Amino acid sequence: MPENNVGLRSERGPVLAAVMLSTALIAIDSTIIATAVPSIVKDIGGFTEFPWLFSVYLLAQAVSVPIYGKLNDLFGRKPVILWGIGLFLLGSVLCGLAWNMLALIIFRVVQGLGAGAIAPTTITIVGDLYSVRERSKVQGYVASVWGVSSVVGPTLGGVFSEWADWRWIFLINVPLCLFAGAMILTKFTERMDRGRPAIDYRGAALLTVGLTLVILGVLEGGQAWAWDSPVSLIVLAGGLALLVLFGLAERRAAAPVLPLWVFRRRLLVTSGQLAVGVGAILLGLSSYVPIYVQDVLGYGPLVAGFALAALTLGWPISASQAGRVYLRYGFRMCALAGTTLVLFGSALLLLLDEGSSVYAVGAYCLIIGLGMGLTAAPTLIAAQSSVGWSERGVVTANNIFLRSLGSALGAAVFGAIANAIVGGGDRVDPAKLTDAVQRIFLGLLLVAAVMVVLAALIPKSADAVTHDASASEDGPDRGSDDGSGGGSDDGSGGGSGAAEKAGAAEPAS
C-alpha cells in the first residue's frame, strides 16, 4: 500500500470502517452503564453488589483476552472477532432481560467474554494493515469512535435511566452487533496459513481460576468475610498459588497462551505496567464519579453522564494528536507528558467535597482524559511495533489483558474501600460516600504517580522505529522470524527483521 493511504475512501477504508464499528460496541458499553447504576440499584436492588457489574465483566475480559490473542495468531483475526461480536450480542440480550442483580452480574460475564475477543482483535487488525507512521493518523479515526461514544454513551445512559428503562442500555447493542458483524463478514478478508494449531488448555484453565479467586478475595474481603478469616486466606492464597502454577506451566507449554517472554522485554513490561495503571484509573473514575455527582452533589443521571463524558472526550482528543507527538519527540516523552497530566488531574480530584461544582468535576476528568490519550495508545503502538505479525496478536492481547486486569483489580480494591466506609444497605449516606470517594481519589493519585515513574523507564530504543524509514517502506507486516521479536540489549524488542512467514490481513476486493 502507498504510504498515507489511510482514509475511509482508500482501499483499506472499508476494513477501517468495520474496525471502527466493532470498537463502538465496547466504547459505548464502557460509558453507557456507569450513569445507569443508581437506576439499576433502585429497580432491582444490590448496592453493595453493583461493583461486580464492572469487575466480573472486566474479569471475564481480562481472562479471555490472552486466549483470544493466541487464537488470533493461530486462526486469524476474522473468525475471532466474529465470535466475539456474537457472544457480545448474546450477553447484551440476556442483560436486558435480567430480573435481579445476580442474574445481571452473571450475564455481564457473557458480555465480557465477547468484549475479550473484540478489543484485542480490532487493535491487532490495525497493526496488521498500517505501518507505524500510518497508525499515527489512523489513531484519529479510531479515537473519533471513543469521542462520539463519550458523548452518546453517557447521554443515552442518562436518557434511558431517567425517561425510559435502564434495560435499553443493553438492548441498544443488538442492532450495533448485527451491523458490525455484517461489516466484518463482507469487508474483511485475510490470508492465513493455520498449520496445526496447539492450544494451551491447561494454562488457560489455571489463569481463569487463579484470577477469579484473587478478584473474589479482594472484592469480598471485609464484606462477606473478614480480611484475616480462614475463608479470605484460602481464597487469596489459592488464587496466588494457581497463578504461580500457571507461570510454571507456561514455561513447559509448547504454545503457551501467554508466553513468558513478553514479561522479559523492557518495553513490553513497561507498557504493560502502564496499561495496569490506565485500567485502574479509568475504572475508578467511571465507577464512582457518576455516583458522587448524583448521590453527593444531587444531580440526575444525565448531568452525571456529561461529567464523566469529559474524561472519555479528552482521551480521544489527545489520542488523535499523539501520533504527531511521538513521531517528533518519541514514545517516552509522549508517555511522560500524558502521565504528568494524569497525575495533575488526579491531584485536583482531592479538592472535591459536598459543595463542589459539577463543572469542576468535569474539568478535572477532562485533564485526566487528555493525559490518558497521550499514554495508552502510544505505549501500545510501541509494543506492537517491536514484534512481527505472528507475535502481534499475543503482544496486543497482553497489553489489553493487563489493562483489563488493572480495571478488575481497581474495581475490587475501590469497591472494598467504598463498602468498608459506606456499609451495607441500599441507602447511601452522602457524608460517608464523600469520604469513600475522597479515599478512592487518593488511591488514583498514588497510581498516577507510579505511572509517571514507569513512563520515564520506557527505553530510548523504542523510538528507533519512528525514525527508521523501513517502518513505512517495508509496511506493517515485517518482524522477527525467530519468535524473539529481535530483542535488543535493553529488552525492548525490535521492529525490523525478515518478512513474516504467516499471512497478513487485506481489505476485501
C-alpha positions in Angstrom: 0.0 0.0 0.0 1.2 3.5 -0.8 2.2 5.5 2.4 -0.5 7.6 3.9 -3.3 5.8 2.0 -5.3 5.6 5.3 -8.6 7.3 4.7 -12.1 5.7 4.8 -12.2 6.2 1.0 -8.9 4.3 0.4 -8.6 0.6 -0.5 -8.3 -0.2 3.2 -11.2 2.1 4.1 -14.0 -0.5 4.4 -11.9 -2.5 6.8 -11.1 0.5 8.9 -14.8 1.4 9.0 -15.6 -2.2 10.1 -13.0 -1.9 12.9 -14.4 1.5 14.0 -17.9 0.0 14.2 -16.7 -3.0 16.2 -14.8 -0.7 18.5 -18.0 1.3 19.0 -19.6 -1.7 20.7 -17.1 -1.7 23.6 -16.8 2.1 23.6 -20.5 2.7 24.1 -20.8 -0.1 26.6 -18.0 1.3 28.7 -19.7 4.6 29.1 -23.4 3.9 29.0 -23.7 1.7 32.1 -21.9 3.9 34.6 -24.7 6.6 34.7 -27.4 3.9 34.9 -26.1 2.2 38.1 -28.3 4.2 40.5 -31.4 3.4 38.4 -30.5 -0.3 38.3 -30.0 -0.4 42.0 -33.3 1.4 42.6 -35.1 -1.1 40.4 -33.5 -4.5 41.3 -31.5 -3.6 44.5 -28.0 -4.6 45.4 -25.9 -1.5 46.0 -23.1 -3.5 47.7 -23.0 -5.9 44.8 -23.0 -3.3 42.0 -19.2 -3.2 41.7 -19.5 -6.8 40.4 -21.2 -5.4 37.3 -17.9 -3.9 36.4 -15.5 -6.4 38.0 -16.9 -9.6 36.5 -17.2 -8.0 33.1 -13.6 -6.9 33.3 -12.5 -10.2 34.8 -14.1 -12.2 32.0 -12.5 -9.9 29.5 -9.1 -10.0 31.2 -9.0 -13.8 31.4 -10.2 -14.3 27.9 -8.1 -11.7 26.1 -4.8 -13.7 26.3 -6.6 -16.7 24.9 -8.2 -14.7 22.1 -4.8 -13.1 21.4 -3.3 -16.6 20.9 -6.2 -17.7 18.7 -5.7 -14.6 16.6 -2.2 -15.8 15.8 -3.3 -19.4 15.3 -6.6 -19.0 13.3 -6.5 -15.4 12.0 -8.3 -12.3 13.1 -11.7 -12.7 11.3 -13.1 -15.8 13.0 -12.1 -14.5 16.4 -13.8 -11.1 16.1 -17.0 -12.6 14.6 -17.2 -15.0 17.6 -16.7 -12.1 20.0 -19.4 -10.0 18.3 -21.8 -12.9 18.5 -21.1 -13.5 22.2 -21.4 -9.8 23.0 -24.8 -9.8 21.3 -26.0 -12.8 23.3 -24.8 -11.2 26.6 -26.5 -7.9 25.8 -29.8 -9.6 25.2 -29.6 -11.6 28.4 -28.6 -8.4 30.4 -31.6 -6.6 29.0 -33.8 -9.5 30.4 -32.2 -9.7 33.8 -34.6 -9.9 36.8 -32.2 -9.3 39.7 -28.7 -8.2 40.4 -27.3 -11.8 40.5 -28.7 -12.6 37.0 -27.4 -9.3 35.7 -23.9 -10.0 37.1 -23.9 -13.5 35.5 -25.0 -12.2 32.1 -22.3 -9.5 32.3 -19.8 -12.3 32.2 -21.1 -13.4 28.8 -20.7 -9.8 27.6 -17.2 -9.7 29.0 -16.2 -12.8 27.1 -17.3 -11.2 23.9 -15.5 -8.0 24.6 -12.4 -10.0 25.3 -12.4 -11.1 21.7 -13.3 -7.8 20.1 -10.9 -5.4 22.0 -7.5 -7.0 21.1 -8.6 -8.2 17.6 -9.6 -4.8 16.3 -6.3 -3.2 17.5 -4.3 -6.1 16.0 -6.1 -5.7 12.7 -5.0 -2.0 12.7 -1.5 -3.1 13.5 -1.6 -5.6 10.6 -2.9 -3.1 8.0 -0.9 0.0 8.8 2.7 0.9 9.4 3.9 2.8 12.5 3.7 6.2 10.7 0.3 5.4 9.2 -1.0 4.3 12.6 -0.3 7.8 13.9 -3.0 9.0 11.5 -5.3 6.0 11.9 -5.4 6.8 15.6 -7.6 9.8 14.7 -10.2 7.7 13.1 -10.3 5.1 15.9 -10.2 7.9 18.6 -13.2 9.5 17.0 -15.2 6.5 17.9 -14.4 7.0 21.5 -15.0 10.7 21.2 -18.5 10.2 19.8 -19.2 7.4 22.3 -18.0 9.6 25.2 -21.0 11.9 24.4 -23.5 9.4 23.1 -22.9 6.7 25.7 -23.5 8.7 28.9 -26.3 10.7 27.2 -28.1 7.5 26.3 -27.5 6.0 29.7 -29.0 9.1 31.3 -31.9 9.3 29.0 -32.8 5.6 29.3 -32.4 5.8 33.1 -34.4 9.0 33.6 -37.1 8.8 31.0 -37.3 5.2 29.7 -35.9 1.9 31.1 -32.3 1.1 32.1 -32.7 -2.2 30.2 -32.3 -0.3 26.9 -28.6 0.4 27.7 -28.0 -3.3 26.9 -30.7 -3.8 24.2 -29.2 -0.9 22.1 -26.3 -3.2 21.4 -28.4 -5.6 19.3 -28.5 -3.6 16.1 -24.9 -2.4 16.5 -23.7 -6.0 16.9 -25.6 -7.1 13.8 -24.3 -4.3 11.7 -20.7 -4.7 12.9 -20.8 -8.5 12.2 -22.1 -7.9 8.7 -19.3 -5.3 8.0 -16.5 -7.6 9.2 -18.0 -10.6 7.3 -18.3 -8.8 4.0 -15.4 -6.2 4.1 -12.5 -8.0 5.7 -10.5 -10.9 4.3 -7.1 -12.3 5.2 -4.5 -14.8 4.0 -3.7 -17.2 6.8 -1.6 -20.4 6.9 -3.0 -22.0 10.0 -0.9 -25.2 10.0 -1.5 -27.4 13.1 -2.5 -25.1 16.0 -1.9 -26.1 19.5 -4.0 -24.6 22.3 -2.8 -24.4 25.9 -5.9 -25.6 27.7 -4.1 -26.2 31.0 -2.7 -22.7 31.1 -6.0 -21.1 30.2 -7.8 -23.0 33.0 -5.1 -22.1 35.6 -5.2 -18.4 34.6 -9.0 -18.3 34.7 -9.5 -19.9 38.1 -6.5 -18.1 39.6 -7.6 -14.7 38.6 -11.2 -15.4 39.6 -10.1 -16.4 43.1 -7.8 -13.3 43.6 -10.5 -10.9 42.4 -13.1 -12.6 44.6 -10.9 -12.4 47.6 -10.1 -8.7 47.2 -13.7 -7.7 46.4 -15.4 -9.6 49.2 -12.7 -9.2 51.8 -14.0 -7.1 54.7 -17.6 -7.6 53.5 -18.7 -11.3 53.0 -15.8 -12.3 55.4 -13.1 -10.6 57.4 -9.7 -10.0 55.8 -8.0 -12.2 58.3 -10.6 -15.0 58.3 -9.7 -18.5 57.1 -12.0 -18.1 54.0 -10.2 -15.0 52.9 -6.8 -16.6 53.4 -7.8 -19.7 51.5 -9.3 -17.8 48.6 -6.4 -15.4 48.1 -3.7 -17.9 48.8 -5.4 -20.4 46.4 -5.6 -17.8 43.7 -2.0 -16.8 44.0 -0.9 -20.4 44.1 -2.7 -21.2 40.9 -1.2 -18.2 39.2 2.3 -19.5 40.2 1.4 -22.9 38.8 0.2 -21.0 35.6 3.7 -19.4 35.3 5.4 -22.8 35.7 3.0 -24.4 33.2 3.6 -21.7 30.6 7.4 -22.4 30.7 6.8 -26.0 29.6 3.8 -25.4 27.2 4.5 -25.9 23.5 2.3 -23.0 22.6 1.7 -21.0 25.8 -1.5 -19.0 26.0 0.6 -16.1 27.5 4.2 -16.6 26.5 6.6 -15.6 29.3 8.9 -13.7 27.0 6.5 -10.8 27.0 7.4 -10.3 30.6 11.2 -10.3 29.9 11.4 -7.4 27.4 11.8 -4.0 29.0 9.5 -2.2 26.5 6.7 -4.8 26.8 7.0 -4.9 30.6 6.9 -1.1 31.0 4.0 -0.7 28.5 2.1 -3.5 30.3 2.6 -1.9 33.7 1.3 1.4 32.4 -1.7 -0.4 31.0 -2.5 -1.7 34.5 -2.5 1.8 35.8 -4.6 3.1 32.9 -7.2 0.4 33.6 -7.3 1.1 37.4 -7.7 4.8 37.0 -10.3 4.5 34.2 -12.4 2.1 36.2 -12.1 4.1 39.4 -13.4 7.2 37.7 -16.1 5.6 35.6 -17.5 3.7 38.7 -17.6 6.5 41.3 -17.7 9.9 39.5 -21.4 9.3 38.4 -22.4 8.1 41.9 -20.6 11.1 43.5 -22.3 13.6 41.2 -25.8 12.0 41.8 -25.8 11.0 45.4 -23.5 13.7 46.9 -24.0 16.7 44.6 -27.6 15.9 43.9 -27.7 15.9 40.1 -29.6 13.5 37.9 -28.1 10.7 35.7 -27.9 12.9 32.6 -25.7 15.5 34.3 -23.6 12.8 35.9 -23.2 11.3 32.4 -21.9 14.6 31.0 -19.4 15.0 33.9 -18.0 11.5 33.1 -18.1 12.3 29.4 -15.4 14.9 29.9 -13.0 12.0 30.7 -13.8 10.0 27.7 -13.9 13.0 25.5 -10.5 14.3 26.5 -9.0 10.9 25.8 -9.7 10.7 22.0 -8.9 14.4 21.5 -5.3 13.9 22.7 -5.0 10.4 21.3 -5.8 11.8 17.8 -2.8 14.2 18.2 -0.5 11.7 20.0 0.9 10.4 16.7 2.5 13.8 16.0 4.0 13.9 19.4 5.6 10.5 19.5 6.8 10.8 15.9 8.6 14.0 16.7 9.6 13.5 20.4 9.5 9.8 20.8 7.3 7.4 22.7 8.9 8.1 26.1 8.4 11.8 26.0 4.8 11.4 24.8 4.1 9.0 27.7 5.8 11.3 30.2 3.6 14.2 29.1 0.5 12.1 29.3 1.2 10.6 32.8 2.1 14.0 34.1 -1.3 15.3 33.1 -3.0 12.3 34.7 -1.1 13.0 37.9 -2.1 16.7 37.9 -5.8 15.9 37.2 -5.8 13.2 39.9 -4.4 15.7 42.4 -7.2 18.1 41.6 -9.8 15.5 42.4 -8.8 15.7 46.0 -10.3 19.2 46.1 -13.8 17.8 45.6 -16.3 17.7 48.5 -20.0 18.1 49.1 -20.1 21.7 47.9 -18.1 21.3 44.7 -19.3 22.3 41.3 -20.2 19.7 38.7 -18.2 21.8 36.3 -15.1 21.3 38.4 -15.7 17.5 38.3 -15.9 17.7 34.5 -12.8 19.8 34.2 -10.6 17.6 36.3 -11.8 14.5 34.4 -11.0 16.3 31.1 -7.4 16.8 32.2 -7.1 13.1 33.2 -8.6 12.1 29.9 -6.2 14.3 27.9 -3.3 12.6 29.7 -4.7 9.1 29.1 -4.8 9.8 25.3 -1.1 10.6 25.3 -0.3 7.5 27.3 -2.4 4.5 26.4 -2.4 4.3 22.6 1.3 5.4 22.1 2.7 2.8 24.5 0.6 0.1 22.9 1.8 1.1 19.4 5.4 1.0 20.7 4.8 -2.5 22.0 3.2 -3.7 18.7 6.0 -2.2 16.6 8.6 -4.3 18.5 7.3 -7.6 17.1 6.2 -9.2 13.8 2.9 -10.5 12.5 3.0 -13.9 14.2 3.6 -12.3 17.6 1.5 -9.1 17.3 -1.7 -10.8 18.4 -0.1 -12.0 21.7 1.6 -8.7 22.4 -1.6 -6.7 21.8 -3.7 -9.1 23.8 -1.1 -9.0 26.7 -1.4 -5.2 26.8 -5.2 -5.3 26.7 -5.2 -8.1 29.3 -3.1 -6.1 31.7 -5.3 -3.0 31.3 -8.4 -5.2 31.9 -6.6 -6.7 34.9 -5.9 -3.3 36.3 -9.5 -2.4 35.8 -10.7 -5.5 37.5 -8.3 -5.1 40.4 -9.3 -1.4 40.6 -12.9 -2.3 40.8 -12.2 -4.8 43.6 -10.0 -2.5 45.6 -12.1 0.6 45.2 -15.3 -1.4 45.8 -13.8 -2.8 49.0 -12.9 0.8 50.2 -16.3 2.1 49.4 -18.2 -0.8 51.0 -16.0 -0.6 54.1 -16.9 3.1 54.6 -20.4 3.3 53.3 -21.5 -0.1 54.8 -24.4 -2.3 53.7 -27.9 -1.4 52.6 -29.3 0.3 49.5 -29.5 3.8 51.1 -26.3 5.8 50.9 -25.2 8.5 53.4 -23.8 11.4 51.4 -21.2 12.2 54.1 -19.9 8.7 54.2 -19.9 8.4 50.4 -17.9 11.7 50.1 -15.3 10.2 52.5 -15.2 7.0 50.5 -14.8 8.8 47.2 -12.0 11.0 48.5 -10.1 7.9 49.6 -10.6 6.4 46.2 -9.3 9.6 44.6 -6.2 9.4 46.8 -5.6 5.9 45.5 -5.9 7.2 42.0 -3.3 9.8 42.8 -0.8 7.1 44.0 -1.4 5.1 40.9 -0.8 8.1 38.7 2.5 8.9 40.5 3.7 5.3 39.8 2.7 5.7 36.1 5.0 8.8 35.8 7.9 6.7 37.0 7.1 3.9 34.6 6.9 6.3 31.6 10.4 7.5 32.4 11.6 3.9 32.2 10.5 3.4 28.6 13.7 2.5 26.7 15.0 5.0 24.1 15.4 2.2 21.6 11.6 2.2 21.4 11.8 5.4 19.4 14.0 3.9 16.7 11.0 2.7 14.7 9.7 6.3 14.4 12.9 7.4 12.7 13.6 4.3 10.6 12.5 4.7 7.1 11.9 1.0 6.8 8.9 1.4 9.2 7.0 2.9 6.3 8.7 1.3 3.4 8.5 -2.3 4.5 4.9 -1.9 5.6 3.3 -3.2 8.8 3.8 -6.9 8.3 7.5 -7.0 9.0 9.1 -8.5 12.0 11.3 -11.1 13.5 11.2 -14.6 12.0 12.6 -16.4 15.0 9.9 -15.6 17.6 12.2 -13.4 19.6 11.0 -10.1 18.2 14.6 -9.0 17.5 15.1 -8.2 21.2 17.7 -5.5 21.8 20.1 -5.4 24.7 17.7 -3.4 26.8 14.9 -5.9 26.3 12.7 -3.6 24.3 12.4 -5.9 21.4 12.8 -4.7 17.9 10.7 -3.8 14.9 12.5 -4.7 11.7 13.6 -8.1 10.5 12.9 -10.7 8.0 9.4 -10.9 6.4 6.8 -12.8 8.4 6.2 -16.4 7.4 2.5 -16.2 8.3 -0.2 -14.4 6.3 -1.5 -10.9 6.6 -4.8 -9.1 6.6 -6.1 -7.4 3.5 -9.2 -5.5 2.5 -11.9 -7.2 0.6 -11.9 -6.5 -3.1 
